[in-house]
Amino acid sequence: MISKKYHLLDRLLYTNKVRILFCLELIEELASTITKPKLRKYFTGNALDDMIEAFDAFIDFVAVKSNVEICRDPKDNFLLALAKDGKADYLLTGDKDLLDIEKFGRTKILTLTNFLNEITIR
């Protein structure tokens, strides 16, 4: 989830009302994603380590045990398993395959913009 509204999420983290869930597979995907040509110019060699270090106080690492197979794109199923095992209220994504699911168990699947709108309304 790379977004220009990232700074709003950053501010929200400091309220201690949200946590970021990570698992090993998510770290591997992020490492792969930030090396893609269109994103490479935004990230240095240590970008992922720097990001994790910067957000360490807000991150919960989850040992994913669930096996989920409902997403059109099987590569995204691990995110649903992470949400399930981490008891996430929200899964923030720009991925259409995940957004089309809308809700998985207790987890609402939203874009960052829709999430920010929803929590502002509350």
DRENMI-158504 format. One record per atom (N, C-alpha, C): residue number from 1; atom name; x, z, y. Coordinates in steps of 0.02 Angstrom, whole numbers, plus 50000, padded with zeros to 5 digits. Example, Ala and Ser with C-alpha at 12.3 -4.5 7.8 and 13.67 -1.06 7.14 Angstrom:
{nr 1	atom N	X 50660	Z 50390	Y 49716}
{nr 1	atom CA	X 50615	Z 50390	Y 49775}
{nr 1	atom C	X 50660	Z 50390	Y 49835}
{nr 2	atom N	X 50642	Z 50354	Y 49888}
{nr 2	atom CA	X 50684	Z 50357	Y 49947}
{nr 2	atom C	X 50645	Z 50394	Y 50002}
***
This chain:
{nr 1	atom N	X 50042	Z 50000	Y 49942}
{nr 1	atom CA	X 50000	Z 50000	Y 50000}
{nr 1	atom C	X 50045	Z 50000	Y 50062}
{nr 2	atom N	X 50059	Z 49942	Y 50085}
{nr 2	atom CA	X 50098	Z 49935	Y 50146}
{nr 2	atom C	X 50047	Z 49919	Y 50202}
{nr 3	atom N	X 50049	Z 49957	Y 50256}
{nr 3	atom CA	X 49998	Z 49948	Y 50307}
{nr 3	atom C	X 50025	Z 49965	Y 50376}
{nr 4	atom N	X 49997	Z 49933	Y 50426}
{nr 4	atom CA	X 50014	Z 49949	Y 50495}
{nr 4	atom C	X 49983	Z 50016	Y 50516}
{nr 5	atom N	X 49935	Z 50040	Y 50477}
{nr 5	atom CA	X 49902	Z 50104	Y 50491}
{nr 5	atom C	X 49936	Z 50161	Y 50455}
{nr 6	atom N	X 49995	Z 50148	Y 50429}
{nr 6	atom CA	X 50033	Z 50197	Y 50392}
{nr 6	atom C	X 50045	Z 50260	Y 50433}
{nr 7	atom N	X 50056	Z 50253	Y 50498}
{nr 7	atom CA	X 50068	Z 50311	Y 50541}
{nr 7	atom C	X 50009	Z 50358	Y 50543}
{nr 8	atom N	X 49948	Z 50332	Y 50534}
{nr 8	atom CA	X 49888	Z 50375	Y 50533}
{nr 8	atom C	X 49887	Z 50417	Y 50470}
{nr 9	atom N	X 49908	Z 50388	Y 50415}
{nr 9	atom CA	X 49913	Z 50426	Y 50353}
{nr 9	atom C	X 49967	Z 50479	Y 50360}
{nr 10	atom N	X 50022	Z 50461	Y 50391}
{nr 10	atom CA	X 50076	Z 50508	Y 50404}
{nr 10	atom C	X 50050	Z 50570	Y 50441}
{nr 11	atom N	X 50012	Z 50558	Y 50494}
{nr 11	atom CA	X 49983	Z 50614	Y 50532}
{nr 11	atom C	X 49937	Z 50656	Y 50489}
{nr 12	atom N	X 49897	Z 50623	Y 50448}
{nr 12	atom CA	X 49850	Z 50658	Y 50405}
{nr 12	atom C	X 49886	Z 50702	Y 50355}
{nr 13	atom N	X 49943	Z 50680	Y 50330}
{nr 13	atom CA	X 49981	Z 50720	Y 50282}
{nr 13	atom C	X 50001	Z 50788	Y 50312}
{nr 14	atom N	X 50018	Z 50788	Y 50375}
{nr 14	atom CA	X 50039	Z 50850	Y 50408}
{nr 14	atom C	X 49982	Z 50900	Y 50418}
{nr 15	atom N	X 49921	Z 50879	Y 50406}
{nr 15	atom CA	X 49865	Z 50926	Y 50409}
{nr 15	atom C	X 49859	Z 50966	Y 50344}
{nr 16	atom N	X 49897	Z 50946	Y 50293}
{nr 16	atom CA	X 49895	Z 50976	Y 50226}
{nr 16	atom C	X 49827	Z 50970	Y 50193}
{nr 17	atom N	X 49788	Z 50920	Y 50212}
{nr 17	atom CA	X 49724	Z 50908	Y 50181}
{nr 17	atom C	X 49727	Z 50854	Y 50127}
{nr 18	atom N	X 49784	Z 50820	Y 50123}
{nr 18	atom CA	X 49792	Z 50768	Y 50073}
{nr 18	atom C	X 49859	Z 50775	Y 50038}
{nr 19	atom N	X 49863	Z 50749	Y 49978}
{nr 19	atom CA	X 49924	Z 50748	Y 49938}
{nr 19	atom C	X 49933	Z 50676	Y 49914}
{nr 20	atom N	X 49994	Z 50657	Y 49901}
{nr 20	atom CA	X 50009	Z 50592	Y 49872}
{nr 20	atom C	X 50028	Z 50603	Y 49800}
{nr 21	atom N	X 49995	Z 50566	Y 49755}
{nr 21	atom CA	X 50011	Z 50571	Y 49684}
{nr 21	atom C	X 50059	Z 50516	Y 49665}
{nr 22	atom N	X 50111	Z 50534	Y 49628}
{nr 22	atom CA	X 50160	Z 50486	Y 49603}
{nr 22	atom C	X 50167	Z 50496	Y 49529}
{nr 23	atom N	X 50186	Z 50443	Y 49495}
{nr 23	atom CA	X 50206	Z 50446	Y 49425}
{nr 23	atom C	X 50265	Z 50399	Y 49418}
{nr 24	atom N	X 50298	Z 50402	Y 49362}
{nr 24	atom CA	X 50357	Z 50360	Y 49351}
{nr 24	atom C	X 50341	Z 50286	Y 49358}
{nr 25	atom N	X 50285	Z 50265	Y 49331}
{nr 25	atom CA	X 50267	Z 50194	Y 49334}
{nr 25	atom C	X 50255	Z 50171	Y 49406}
{nr 26	atom N	X 50227	Z 50214	Y 49448}
{nr 26	atom CA	X 50217	Z 50196	Y 49518}
{nr 26	atom C	X 50283	Z 50189	Y 49554}
{nr 27	atom N	X 50330	Z 50233	Y 49541}
{nr 27	atom CA	X 50396	Z 50227	Y 49572}
{nr 27	atom C	X 50429	Z 50162	Y 49551}
{nr 28	atom N	X 50423	Z 50144	Y 49487}
{nr 28	atom CA	X 50452	Z 50081	Y 49463}
{nr 28	atom C	X 50419	Z 50022	Y 49497}
{nr 29	atom N	X 50353	Z 50024	Y 49506}
{nr 29	atom CA	X 50319	Z 49968	Y 49539}
{nr 29	atom C	X 50339	Z 49963	Y 49613}
{nr 30	atom N	X 50344	Z 50020	Y 49646}
{nr 30	atom CA	X 50365	Z 50019	Y 49716}
{nr 30	atom C	X 50436	Z 49991	Y 49723}
{nr 31	atom N	X 50480	Z 50011	Y 49678}
{nr 31	atom CA	X 50549	Z 49986	Y 49679}
{nr 31	atom C	X 50550	Z 49910	Y 49671}
{nr 32	atom N	X 50508	Z 49884	Y 49628}
{nr 32	atom CA	X 50504	Z 49812	Y 49617}
{nr 32	atom C	X 50473	Z 49777	Y 49677}
{nr 33	atom N	X 50420	Z 49806	Y 49705}
{nr 33	atom CA	X 50383	Z 49775	Y 49760}
{nr 33	atom C	X 50425	Z 49769	Y 49823}
{nr 34	atom N	X 50461	Z 49821	Y 49840}
{nr 34	atom CA	X 50499	Z 49819	Y 49904}
{nr 34	atom C	X 50559	Z 49773	Y 49902}
{nr 35	atom N	X 50576	Z 49747	Y 49843}
{nr 35	atom CA	X 50631	Z 49699	Y 49839}
{nr 35	atom C	X 50606	Z 49627	Y 49840}
{nr 36	atom N	X 50540	Z 49617	Y 49844}
{nr 36	atom CA	X 50513	Z 49549	Y 49847}
{nr 36	atom C	X 50532	Z 49518	Y 49914}
{nr 37	atom N	X 50545	Z 49452	Y 49914}
{nr 37	atom CA	X 50570	Z 49419	Y 49975}
{nr 37	atom C	X 50531	Z 49433	Y 50039}
{nr 38	atom N	X 50464	Z 49433	Y 50036}
{nr 38	atom CA	X 50427	Z 49442	Y 50099}
{nr 38	atom C	X 50429	Z 49514	Y 50124}
{nr 39	atom N	X 50449	Z 49561	Y 50082}
{nr 39	atom CA	X 50453	Z 49631	Y 50103}
{nr 39	atom C	X 50525	Z 49655	Y 50112}
{nr 40	atom N	X 50571	Z 49620	Y 50084}
{nr 40	atom CA	X 50642	Z 49641	Y 50084}
{nr 40	atom C	X 50668	Z 49655	Y 50154}
{nr 41	atom N	X 50645	Z 49617	Y 50203}
{nr 41	atom CA	X 50671	Z 49626	Y 50271}
{nr 41	atom C	X 50650	Z 49693	Y 50301}
{nr 42	atom N	X 50599	Z 49725	Y 50273}
{nr 42	atom CA	X 50575	Z 49789	Y 50300}
{nr 42	atom C	X 50607	Z 49850	Y 50267}
{nr 43	atom N	X 50641	Z 49839	Y 50211}
{nr 43	atom CA	X 50667	Z 49895	Y 50173}
{nr 43	atom C	X 50741	Z 49887	Y 50159}
{nr 44	atom N	X 50779	Z 49941	Y 50169}
{nr 44	atom CA	X 50850	Z 49941	Y 50154}
{nr 44	atom C	X 50858	Z 49958	Y 50080}
{nr 45	atom N	X 50919	Z 49958	Y 50056}
{nr 45	atom CA	X 50933	Z 49972	Y 49986}
{nr 45	atom C	X 50908	Z 50039	Y 49962}
{nr 46	atom N	X 50909	Z 50089	Y 50005}
{nr 46	atom CA	X 50887	Z 50157	Y 49986}
{nr 46	atom C	X 50817	Z 50173	Y 50009}
{nr 47	atom N	X 50777	Z 50124	Y 50027}
{nr 47	atom CA	X 50712	Z 50135	Y 50057}
{nr 47	atom C	X 50666	Z 50179	Y 50014}
{nr 48	atom N	X 50664	Z 50166	Y 49950}
{nr 48	atom CA	X 50619	Z 50205	Y 49907}
{nr 48	atom C	X 50641	Z 50278	Y 49904}
{nr 49	atom N	X 50706	Z 50289	Y 49894}
{nr 49	atom CA	X 50731	Z 50358	Y 49894}
{nr 49	atom C	X 50718	Z 50392	Y 49960}
{nr 50	atom N	X 50728	Z 50356	Y 50015}
{nr 50	atom CA	X 50715	Z 50385	Y 50081}
{nr 50	atom C	X 50642	Z 50402	Y 50090}
{nr 51	atom N	X 50598	Z 50358	Y 50066}
{nr 51	atom CA	X 50526	Z 50369	Y 50072}
{nr 51	atom C	X 50505	Z 50431	Y 50032}
{nr 52	atom N	X 50528	Z 50435	Y 49971}
{nr 52	atom CA	X 50511	Z 50492	Y 49929}
{nr 52	atom C	X 50538	Z 50557	Y 49959}
{nr 53	atom N	X 50599	Z 50554	Y 49984}
{nr 53	atom CA	X 50628	Z 50614	Y 50015}
{nr 53	atom C	X 50588	Z 50635	Y 50077}
{nr 54	atom N	X 50567	Z 50586	Y 50118}
{nr 54	atom CA	X 50530	Z 50601	Y 50179}
{nr 54	atom C	X 50462	Z 50632	Y 50163}
{nr 55	atom N	X 50431	Z 50610	Y 50109}
{nr 55	atom CA	X 50365	Z 50634	Y 50092}
{nr 55	atom C	X 50364	Z 50686	Y 50036}
{nr 56	atom N	X 50422	Z 50710	Y 50017}
{nr 56	atom CA	X 50428	Z 50756	Y 49961}
{nr 56	atom C	X 50381	Z 50816	Y 49966}
{nr 57	atom N	X 50372	Z 50843	Y 50024}
{nr 57	atom CA	X 50329	Z 50902	Y 50033}
{nr 57	atom C	X 50256	Z 50886	Y 50021}
{nr 58	atom N	X 50238	Z 50822	Y 50019}
{nr 58	atom CA	X 50168	Z 50801	Y 50013}
{nr 58	atom C	X 50154	Z 50767	Y 49946}
{nr 59	atom N	X 50204	Z 50763	Y 49903}
{nr 59	atom CA	X 50199	Z 50726	Y 49840}
{nr 59	atom C	X 50190	Z 50772	Y 49781}
{nr 60	atom N	X 50143	Z 50754	Y 49737}
{nr 60	atom CA	X 50136	Z 50786	Y 49673}
{nr 60	atom C	X 50153	Z 50735	Y 49619}
{nr 61	atom N	X 50202	Z 50750	Y 49577}
{nr 61	atom CA	X 50218	Z 50705	Y 49522}
{nr 61	atom C	X 50173	Z 50722	Y 49463}
{nr 62	atom N	X 50143	Z 50671	Y 49434}
{nr 62	atom CA	X 50095	Z 50680	Y 49380}
{nr 62	atom C	X 50123	Z 50648	Y 49317}
{nr 63	atom N	X 50123	Z 50685	Y 49263}
{nr 63	atom CA	X 50141	Z 50657	Y 49198}
{nr 63	atom C	X 50078	Z 50625	Y 49169}
{nr 64	atom N	X 50073	Z 50560	Y 49174}
{nr 64	atom CA	X 50012	Z 50525	Y 49154}
{nr 64	atom C	X 50008	Z 50522	Y 49078}
{nr 65	atom N	X 49952	Z 50546	Y 49052}
{nr 65	atom CA	X 49940	Z 50547	Y 48980}
{nr 65	atom C	X 49882	Z 50501	Y 48960}
{nr 66	atom N	X 49835	Z 50491	Y 49006}
{nr 66	atom CA	X 49775	Z 50451	Y 48991}
{nr 66	atom C	X 49793	Z 50377	Y 48981}
{nr 67	atom N	X 49754	Z 50345	Y 48939}
{nr 67	atom CA	X 49759	Z 50273	Y 48929}
{nr 67	atom C	X 49694	Z 50243	Y 48956}
{nr 68	atom N	X 49700	Z 50204	Y 49008}
{nr 68	atom CA	X 49642	Z 50173	Y 49041}
{nr 68	atom C	X 49648	Z 50098	Y 49035}
{nr 69	atom N	X 49593	Z 50065	Y 49016}
{nr 69	atom CA	X 49594	Z 49992	Y 49009}
{nr 69	atom C	X 49530	Z 49963	Y 49036}
{nr 70	atom N	X 49519	Z 49968	Y 49102}
{nr 70	atom CA	X 49457	Z 49940	Y 49130}
{nr 70	atom C	X 49469	Z 49890	Y 49187}
{nr 71	atom N	X 49528	Z 49888	Y 49213}
{nr 71	atom CA	X 49542	Z 49844	Y 49270}
{nr 71	atom C	X 49552	Z 49772	Y 49247}
{nr 72	atom N	X 49528	Z 49724	Y 49289}
{nr 72	atom CA	X 49538	Z 49653	Y 49273}
{nr 72	atom C	X 49612	Z 49637	Y 49265}
{nr 73	atom N	X 49653	Z 49669	Y 49306}
{nr 73	atom CA	X 49725	Z 49659	Y 49301}
{nr 73	atom C	X 49754	Z 49719	Y 49262}
{nr 74	atom N	X 49772	Z 49708	Y 49200}
{nr 74	atom CA	X 49796	Z 49764	Y 49158}
{nr 74	atom C	X 49855	Z 49802	Y 49188}
{nr 75	atom N	X 49894	Z 49768	Y 49232}
{nr 75	atom CA	X 49952	Z 49802	Y 49263}
{nr 75	atom C	X 49930	Z 49857	Y 49310}
{nr 76	atom N	X 49867	Z 49858	Y 49331}
{nr 76	atom CA	X 49842	Z 49909	Y 49377}
{nr 76	atom C	X 49811	Z 49969	Y 49342}
{nr 77	atom N	X 49802	Z 49965	Y 49277}
{nr 77	atom CA	X 49770	Z 50020	Y 49241}
{nr 77	atom C	X 49807	Z 50086	Y 49249}
{nr 78	atom N	X 49873	Z 50084	Y 49256}
{nr 78	atom CA	X 49911	Z 50146	Y 49263}
{nr 78	atom C	X 49890	Z 50184	Y 49326}
{nr 79	atom N	X 49869	Z 50149	Y 49378}
{nr 79	atom CA	X 49847	Z 50183	Y 49439}
{nr 79	atom C	X 49782	Z 50221	Y 49428}
{nr 80	atom N	X 49738	Z 50193	Y 49387}
{nr 80	atom CA	X 49676	Z 50228	Y 49369}
{nr 80	atom C	X 49692	Z 50288	Y 49326}
{nr 81	atom N	X 49739	Z 50281	Y 49281}
{nr 81	atom CA	X 49760	Z 50337	Y 49239}
{nr 81	atom C	X 49792	Z 50392	Y 49282}
{nr 82	atom N	X 49832	Z 50373	Y 49331}
{nr 82	atom CA	X 49862	Z 50421	Y 49377}
{nr 82	atom C	X 49807	Z 50457	Y 49416}
{nr 83	atom N	X 49758	Z 50420	Y 49440}
{nr 83	atom CA	X 49703	Z 50451	Y 49477}
{nr 83	atom C	X 49665	Z 50500	Y 49433}
{nr 84	atom N	X 49653	Z 50480	Y 49371}
{nr 84	atom CA	X 49617	Z 50524	Y 49324}
{nr 84	atom C	X 49656	Z 50587	Y 49309}
{nr 85	atom N	X 49718	Z 50579	Y 49288}
{nr 85	atom CA	X 49758	Z 50637	Y 49267}
{nr 85	atom C	X 49778	Z 50680	Y 49327}
{nr 86	atom N	X 49783	Z 50650	Y 49386}
{nr 86	atom CA	X 49800	Z 50688	Y 49446}
{nr 86	atom C	X 49739	Z 50716	Y 49482}
{nr 87	atom N	X 49679	Z 50702	Y 49453}
{nr 87	atom CA	X 49616	Z 50726	Y 49482}
{nr 87	atom C	X 49610	Z 50705	Y 49555}
{nr 88	atom N	X 49624	Z 50641	Y 49568}
{nr 88	atom CA	X 49623	Z 50615	Y 49636}
{nr 88	atom C	X 49552	Z 50605	Y 49660}
{nr 89	atom N	X 49541	Z 50622	Y 49723}
{nr 89	atom CA	X 49477	Z 50607	Y 49755}
{nr 89	atom C	X 49474	Z 50535	Y 49778}
{nr 90	atom N	X 49532	Z 50508	Y 49797}
{nr 90	atom CA	X 49537	Z 50440	Y 49823}
{nr 90	atom C	X 49597	Z 50404	Y 49794}
{nr 91	atom N	X 49588	Z 50338	Y 49784}
{nr 91	atom CA	X 49643	Z 50293	Y 49768}
{nr 91	atom C	X 49645	Z 50242	Y 49825}
{nr 92	atom N	X 49698	Z 50241	Y 49863}
{nr 92	atom CA	X 49704	Z 50195	Y 49920}
{nr 92	atom C	X 49743	Z 50134	Y 49898}
{nr 93	atom N	X 49713	Z 50075	Y 49911}
{nr 93	atom CA	X 49743	Z 50013	Y 49888}
{nr 93	atom C	X 49717	Z 49955	Y 49929}
{nr 94	atom N	X 49753	Z 49900	Y 49926}
{nr 94	atom CA	X 49730	Z 49837	Y 49954}
{nr 94	atom C	X 49716	Z 49787	Y 49899}
{nr 95	atom N	X 49723	Z 49809	Y 49836}
{nr 95	atom CA	X 49716	Z 49767	Y 49778}
{nr 95	atom C	X 49642	Z 49754	Y 49763}
{nr 96	atom N	X 49621	Z 49691	Y 49765}
{nr 96	atom CA	X 49550	Z 49674	Y 49755}
{nr 96	atom C	X 49525	Z 49694	Y 49686}
{nr 97	atom N	X 49566	Z 49687	Y 49635}
{nr 97	atom CA	X 49544	Z 49706	Y 49567}
{nr 97	atom C	X 49526	Z 49780	Y 49564}
{nr 98	atom N	X 49564	Z 49821	Y 49597}
{nr 98	atom CA	X 49548	Z 49893	Y 49599}
{nr 98	atom C	X 49490	Z 49907	Y 49646}
{nr 99	atom N	X 49489	Z 49876	Y 49704}
{nr 99	atom CA	X 49435	Z 49888	Y 49752}
{nr 99	atom C	X 49367	Z 49869	Y 49724}
{nr 100	atom N	X 49365	Z 49818	Y 49682}
{nr 100	atom CA	X 49301	Z 49797	Y 49652}
{nr 100	atom C	X 49272	Z 49850	Y 49606}
{nr 101	atom N	X 49314	Z 49894	Y 49580}
{nr 101	atom CA	X 49290	Z 49948	Y 49536}
{nr 101	atom C	X 49251	Z 50000	Y 49578}
{nr 102	atom N	X 49272	Z 50010	Y 49639}
{nr 102	atom CA	X 49241	Z 50055	Y 49688}
{nr 102	atom C	X 49248	Z 50130	Y 49672}
{nr 103	atom N	X 49232	Z 50149	Y 49611}
{nr 103	atom CA	X 49237	Z 50220	Y 49592}
{nr 103	atom C	X 49256	Z 50224	Y 49519}
{nr 104	atom N	X 49302	Z 50269	Y 49504}
{nr 104	atom CA	X 49324	Z 50280	Y 49436}
{nr 104	atom C	X 49322	Z 50355	Y 49424}
{nr 105	atom N	X 49273	Z 50379	Y 49386}
{nr 105	atom CA	X 49265	Z 50451	Y 49377}
{nr 105	atom C	X 49251	Z 50482	Y 49444}
{nr 106	atom N	X 49291	Z 50531	Y 49463}
{nr 106	atom CA	X 49283	Z 50566	Y 49527}
{nr 106	atom C	X 49318	Z 50530	Y 49585}
{nr 107	atom N	X 49355	Z 50477	Y 49569}
{nr 107	atom CA	X 49399	Z 50444	Y 49618}
{nr 107	atom C	X 49365	Z 50385	Y 49652}
{nr 108	atom N	X 49359	Z 50388	Y 49718}
{nr 108	atom CA	X 49336	Z 50331	Y 49757}
{nr 108	atom C	X 49396	Z 50286	Y 49770}
{nr 109	atom N	X 49386	Z 50221	Y 49763}
{nr 109	atom CA	X 49440	Z 50173	Y 49773}
{nr 109	atom C	X 49426	Z 50136	Y 49839}
{nr 110	atom N	X 49471	Z 50147	Y 49887}
{nr 110	atom CA	X 49460	Z 50122	Y 49955}
{nr 110	atom C	X 49524	Z 50091	Y 49984}
{nr 111	atom N	X 49514	Z 50049	Y 50035}
{nr 111	atom CA	X 49571	Z 50028	Y 50075}
{nr 111	atom C	X 49590	Z 50087	Y 50120}
{nr 112	atom N	X 49649	Z 50084	Y 50149}
{nr 112	atom CA	X 49671	Z 50136	Y 50195}
{nr 112	atom C	X 49623	Z 50140	Y 50254}
{nr 113	atom N	X 49602	Z 50083	Y 50281}
{nr 113	atom CA	X 49556	Z 50082	Y 50338}
{nr 113	atom C	X 49490	Z 50116	Y 50320}
{nr 114	atom N	X 49461	Z 50099	Y 50263}
{nr 114	atom CA	X 49398	Z 50130	Y 50243}
{nr 114	atom C	X 49406	Z 50205	Y 50229}
{nr 115	atom N	X 49463	Z 50224	Y 50201}
{nr 115	atom CA	X 49476	Z 50295	Y 50190}
{nr 115	atom C	X 49479	Z 50332	Y 50256}
{nr 116	atom N	X 49516	Z 50305	Y 50303}
{nr 116	atom CA	X 49523	Z 50338	Y 50369}
{nr 116	atom C	X 49455	Z 50343	Y 50403}
{nr 117	atom N	X 49413	Z 50291	Y 50397}
{nr 117	atom CA	X 49346	Z 50293	Y 50424}
{nr 117	atom C	X 49304	Z 50346	Y 50390}
{nr 118	atom N	X 49309	Z 50351	Y 50324}
{nr 118	atom CA	X 49269	Z 50399	Y 50287}
{nr 118	atom C	X 49288	Z 50471	Y 50304}
{nr 119	atom N	X 49352	Z 50485	Y 50308}
{nr 119	atom CA	X 49371	Z 50555	Y 50321}
{nr 119	atom C	X 49359	Z 50574	Y 50394}
{nr 120	atom N	X 49357	Z 50524	Y 50438}
{nr 120	atom CA	X 49341	Z 50538	Y 50508}
{nr 120	atom C	X 49268	Z 50557	Y 50516}
{nr 121	atom N	X 49225	Z 50527	Y 50475}
{nr 121	atom CA	X 49153	Z 50540	Y 50477}
{nr 121	atom C	X 49138	Z 50610	Y 50452}
{nr 122	atom N	X 49175	Z 50633	Y 50402}
{nr 122	atom CA	X 49161	Z 50698	Y 50371}
{nr 122	atom C	X 49163	Z 50754	Y 50419}
***
